[in-house]
Amino acid sequence: QAHLDGRTDTYTAEFRLRQHDGQWRWILDRGRVVSRTADGRPLRMVGTHTDVHHHKLLEQQLREQQAQLEEAQRIASMGSWSWDTLK
């Protein structure tokens, strides 16, 4: 809504889109209003839809693996950390 009201230059949204075969895909939607009416209402928009389904699946797998690692560390009473010696 902020973009339609003219408060941002572009918009970005992620959503799931159902395909003709019934499967769901994650989509990244980006765009902008390219022309407005005399009173400032959106008249024409352009943008893209990008299939990011594979990226979303990888993100979910990473979250699950992180949760498994944290649970294993909790059970084993151990932890992990990183230390940047160059700073």
Secondary structure, DSSP 8 states (H G I E B T S, - for coil): -TTTTTSSS-EEEEEEEE-TTS-EEEEEEEEEEEEE-TTS-EEEEEEEEEE-HHHHHHHHHHHHHHHHHHHHHHHHT-------TT-
